[in-house]
Amino acid sequence: MHFRSVFLFRPGADSSYFRQFRPTLSRTDPPPDFNRREFLLFLALLAAGPSRVRHFLSFIPLVLNQTVTEASARKGASLRIWIEAARPKTLAAAFVPVLIGGSLAYGHETFLWLPTTIALICALLIQIGTNFANDYYDFKKGADTDTRIGFTRATASGLVVPETMLKATFITMAAAFVLGLYLVWHGGLPILAIGLLSILFGIAYTGGPFPLGYNGLGDLFVFIFFGFVAVMGTYYLNAFEWSLQAFWASVAVGALCTNILVINNLRDVEEDAQTGKRTLGVLFGEKALKLEYTFMLVLAFAIPPHFWVQEGYSWQVMMPMVLLLPAAVLLRSVLRETDKRKLNQTLEHTAQFMAVYGILFAAGLATGA
């Protein structure tokens, strides 16, 4: 029943040509054994993800041969510094879109574990590289000041010299590009465009002549790339076609990813205004950010009912609705909290909420089709 992708695809190929080699399965048939085994293998690799990220970060000091300042080196804290610079609390924004796209493909009986796993690794690398770039460029632009109340930035705090952080950015993005070449070979020119744009805009978020995050475009960037691009791109790598269901699933993912940024901007709105960083909070005020957070939550919870009512999925796709109460608690914190330092915890809880939502929604997409 299963044909290896090496026989199915070549760069730039028309997917309609290759679908003739795939077995025809009805939506009512159970997934074939290979599809189930590949999906379970992917989930096992996903569970091992945190340790793999840690191993990659421990490799960076060996490549750079100069990672931290002497003060931090004396503390023996090099690896911990790089882990914090990668901002592991926000990495849910990288793995949830791939999980959702892969789960949707599994429900459609088109799941392929290898390209999905490589896509996950590339997504994590691009996210980490983007965080390194933010660390560097925010320092160079003076956006990270001594009055910062957010999480410690490695460059601004003097733990990592700027040149080293910039090198780490390029190494991480280069690793994502090299691994992504397999995805280009597998999925063709659309995947090449997605990969290059993701790397480019990951750096341009805070770098370059027109940084997106400094000009009120950060939220739009996050919604598009962590939602539509990541989810639909993952699905395309499995099914070799674009899917309207993948589009709707990506709306929920993009909304929850955006909320992570919303809390970040709400916490830093005063500092951003002083340093010339024109986020939506600076341009339109804190009330606009709170309304945005509320709207994104509502949008995320509107998607499972759509799949249940309009797409014909079974009740399992409604599992994210059990998170309505935790969502209400989060929203109350956003609307009422006046101590900006406490928003650091709200940011962590928002990322955790996204991870749990993503797992439940993925389970519903995989089993409820």
C-alpha positions in Angstrom: 0.0 0.0 0.0 2.8 2.4 0.8 5.2 3.9 -1.8 8.4 5.6 -0.7 8.6 9.3 -1.4 11.7 8.8 -3.4 9.5 7.2 -6.1 6.8 9.8 -5.7 8.4 13.2 -5.9 11.0 15.3 -7.5 11.6 19.1 -7.0 9.0 21.2 -8.8 6.9 18.2 -9.8 3.2 18.4 -10.4 1.5 16.6 -7.5 -1.4 15.5 -9.6 1.0 13.3 -11.6 2.3 11.4 -8.6 -1.1 10.9 -6.9 -1.9 8.3 -9.5 0.7 6.0 -7.9 -0.9 6.3 -4.4 -3.5 3.7 -3.3 -7.1 5.0 -3.2 -8.6 4.8 0.3 -12.0 5.9 1.4 -12.4 8.2 4.4 -14.3 5.3 6.2 -11.5 2.8 5.9 -9.1 2.4 8.9 -5.6 3.8 8.4 -3.3 1.2 7.0 -0.7 -0.3 9.3 2.2 1.6 7.8 0.4 4.9 8.4 -0.2 4.1 12.1 3.3 2.9 12.7 4.8 6.0 11.0 2.6 8.3 13.1 3.6 6.5 16.3 7.2 6.8 15.4 6.8 10.5 14.8 5.1 10.9 18.1 8.0 9.1 19.8 10.5 11.4 18.1 8.4 14.4 19.1 8.5 13.3 22.8 12.3 13.1 22.5 12.5 16.6 21.1 13.5 18.5 24.2 16.7 16.4 24.7 17.6 16.7 21.0 17.3 20.5 21.3 19.5 20.4 24.4 22.1 18.4 22.5 22.1 20.9 19.6 22.5 23.8 22.0 25.5 22.1 23.7 27.1 21.7 20.2 27.0 25.5 19.6 29.8 26.3 22.0 32.1 23.8 20.3 31.5 25.4 16.9 31.9 29.0 18.1 34.8 28.3 20.4 33.9 31.5 22.2 30.4 31.5 23.7 30.2 33.6 26.8 32.0 36.3 28.7 34.6 35.4 31.3 32.2 36.2 34.1 29.6 33.7 32.9 32.3 31.2 32.1 33.5 31.2 35.6 30.0 30.2 36.7 30.2 27.2 34.4 26.8 28.2 33.0 27.5 28.1 29.3 24.9 25.5 28.3 22.3 27.0 30.6 22.9 30.4 29.0 22.3 29.1 25.5 19.2 27.2 26.6 17.7 30.4 28.0 18.7 32.3 24.9 16.8 29.8 22.8 13.7 30.6 24.9 12.4 27.1 25.4 9.2 28.4 26.9 8.1 29.6 23.5 9.1 26.6 21.4 5.5 25.3 21.5 5.0 27.8 18.6 7.4 25.6 16.5 6.2 22.1 17.3 2.4 22.6 17.5 2.0 23.7 13.9 3.9 20.6 12.6 2.0 18.3 15.0 -1.3 19.7 13.7 -0.4 19.4 10.1 1.0 15.9 10.5 -2.1 14.8 12.5 -4.4 16.1 9.8 -2.4 14.1 7.2 -2.7 11.0 9.4 -6.4 11.4 9.5 -6.4 11.7 5.7 -4.2 8.5 5.5 -1.3 10.3 3.9 1.1 10.6 6.8 4.9 10.3 6.1 7.0 10.2 9.2 10.4 11.2 7.7 9.5 14.5 6.0 7.3 15.4 9.0 10.1 14.8 11.4 12.6 16.8 9.3 10.0 19.6 9.1 9.7 19.6 12.9 13.5 19.8 13.3 13.7 22.6 10.8 10.8 24.5 12.5 12.6 24.2 15.9 15.9 25.4 14.4 14.3 28.4 12.7 12.5 29.3 15.9 15.7 29.1 17.9 17.6 31.0 15.2 14.9 33.7 15.3 15.2 34.0 19.0 19.0 34.3 18.8 18.5 37.0 16.1 16.1 38.8 18.4 18.5 38.7 21.2 21.3 40.2 19.0 19.3 42.8 17.1 17.3 44.0 20.1 20.6 44.6 21.9 22.2 46.4 18.9 19.1 48.6 18.5 19.0 49.5 22.2 15.6 47.9 22.8 16.8 45.8 25.7 17.5 48.3 28.5 18.5 48.0 32.2 14.8 48.5 33.1 13.7 45.4 31.2 11.2 43.3 33.2 11.1 40.4 30.8 13.2 37.3 30.7 17.0 37.8 30.8 18.5 38.5 27.3 22.0 36.9 27.0 23.5 39.7 24.8 22.1 42.7 26.7 23.0 41.2 30.1 26.6 40.6 28.9 26.5 36.9 29.2 27.2 36.4 25.5 29.2 38.8 23.3 27.2 40.2 20.4 29.4 38.7 17.6 29.0 35.3 19.1 25.2 35.6 19.3 25.2 36.6 15.6 27.3 33.6 14.7 24.9 31.4 16.6 22.1 32.8 14.6 23.7 32.0 11.3 24.8 28.5 12.4 21.3 27.7 13.5 19.6 29.0 10.4 22.3 27.3 8.2 21.5 24.0 9.9 17.8 24.5 9.2 18.6 25.3 5.5 20.8 22.2 5.1 18.2 19.9 6.6 15.5 21.6 4.6 17.2 20.6 1.4 15.7 17.1 1.9 12.3 18.7 2.2 12.9 20.7 -1.0 13.9 17.4 -2.8 10.8 15.8 -1.4 8.2 18.6 -1.8 9.5 20.7 -4.6 9.7 24.5 -5.2 6.8 25.4 -2.9 8.8 24.1 0.0 11.9 25.9 -1.1 10.0 29.2 -1.1 8.5 28.4 2.3 11.9 27.6 3.8 13.7 30.6 2.4 11.0 33.0 3.4 10.8 31.6 6.9 14.5 32.0 7.4 14.5 35.5 5.8 11.6 36.8 7.9 12.9 35.1 11.0 15.9 37.4 10.8 14.0 40.3 9.5 11.6 40.2 12.4 14.1 42.4 14.4 17.0 42.8 11.9 17.4 44.5 8.6 16.4 48.0 7.4 12.7 47.5 8.1 12.4 45.1 11.1 8.8 43.7 11.3 8.6 43.7 15.0 9.6 47.3 15.2 6.9 48.5 12.8 3.7 46.9 14.0 3.9 43.8 11.7 5.1 41.2 14.2 1.6 39.9 15.0 0.8 39.5 11.3 4.1 37.7 10.7 3.5 35.3 13.5 -0.1 34.5 12.5 0.9 33.9 8.9 4.2 31.9 9.3 3.4 29.9 12.5 -0.2 29.4 11.3 -0.8 29.1 7.6 2.7 28.5 6.4 3.8 25.9 9.0 0.5 23.9 9.2 -0.3 23.9 5.5 3.3 23.4 4.6 3.5 20.3 6.8 0.3 18.9 5.4 1.6 19.5 1.8 4.8 17.5 2.6 2.6 14.6 3.5 -0.3 14.8 1.0 1.4 16.6 -1.9 -1.5 19.0 -2.1 -3.0 22.0 -0.4 -6.0 21.5 1.8 -8.8 23.7 2.9 -9.0 21.8 6.2 -5.3 22.5 6.8 -6.2 26.2 6.2 -8.8 26.1 8.9 -6.6 24.2 11.3 -3.9 26.7 10.8 -6.2 29.6 11.9 -6.4 28.1 15.5 -2.6 27.6 15.6 -1.8 31.0 14.3 -4.1 32.6 16.8 -2.6 30.9 19.8 1.0 31.6 18.6 0.1 35.3 18.2 -1.2 35.4 21.8 2.3 34.5 23.0 3.6 37.6 21.2 0.7 39.7 22.5 1.6 38.9 26.2 5.3 39.7 25.4 4.2 43.1 23.9 1.8 43.9 26.7 4.5 43.3 29.3 7.1 45.4 27.4 4.8 48.2 26.1 6.4 50.9 28.3 10.0 49.9 27.5 9.1 49.6 23.8 7.7 53.1 23.7 10.8 54.5 25.2 13.2 52.7 22.8 11.2 53.4 19.6 9.9 49.8 19.1 6.5 50.4 17.5 4.6 47.3 18.4 0.8 47.2 18.2 0.7 48.0 22.0 2.8 51.1 21.4 0.7 52.2 18.4 -2.8 51.5 19.7 -2.4 51.0 23.5 -2.7 48.2 26.0 -6.5 48.0 25.6 -6.0 47.0 21.9 -3.6 44.2 23.0 -6.1 42.8 25.5 -8.8 42.9 22.8 -6.5 41.1 20.4 -5.8 38.4 23.0 -9.5 37.9 23.6 -10.2 37.7 19.9 -7.5 35.2 19.3 -8.8 32.9 22.0 -12.3 33.1 20.6 -10.9 32.4 17.1 -9.0 29.3 18.4 -12.1 27.9 20.1 -14.2 28.5 17.0 -12.2 26.0 14.9 -13.0 22.7 16.5 -16.8 23.2 16.2 -16.2 24.0 12.5 -14.5 20.7 12.0 -17.3 18.9 13.9 -20.2 20.6 12.2 -18.9 21.6 8.7 -16.2 19.1 8.0 -17.9 16.0 9.4 -15.4 15.1 12.1 -16.5 13.0 15.1 -16.7 14.3 18.7 -13.0 13.8 19.3 -12.2 16.9 17.4 -14.0 18.9 20.2 -11.5 17.8 22.9 -9.9 21.3 23.0 -13.1 22.6 24.4 -12.2 21.1 27.8 -9.8 24.0 28.0 -12.4 26.7 28.2 -12.0 27.2 31.9 -8.2 27.4 31.8 -8.6 29.9 28.9 -11.0 32.0 31.0 -8.4 32.0 33.8 -5.7 33.1 31.4 -7.9 35.8 30.0 -8.8 37.1 33.4 -5.1 37.5 34.2 -4.5 39.4 31.0 -7.4 41.7 31.5 -6.9 42.5 35.2 -3.2 42.1 35.9 -1.5 45.4 36.6 1.9 44.2 37.7 3.8 43.7 34.4 6.4 41.4 35.9 3.7 38.9 36.6 3.0 38.7 32.9 6.1 36.6 32.6 4.2 33.8 34.2 1.2 34.6 32.0 3.4 34.3 28.9 4.6 30.8 30.1 1.0 29.7 30.8 -0.1 31.0 27.4 2.6 28.9 25.7 1.7 25.9 27.9 -2.0 26.4 27.0 -1.1 26.4 23.3 0.8 23.1 23.7 -2.0 21.4 25.5 -4.6 22.7 23.0 -2.4 21.6 20.1 -2.1 18.0 21.5 -5.8 17.7 22.1 -6.7 19.2 18.7 -4.1 17.0 17.0 -5.6 13.9 18.7 -9.0 14.9 17.4 -7.8 15.5 13.9 -6.0 12.1 13.8 -8.8 10.0 15.2 -12.0 11.9 14.3 -11.7 12.0 10.6 
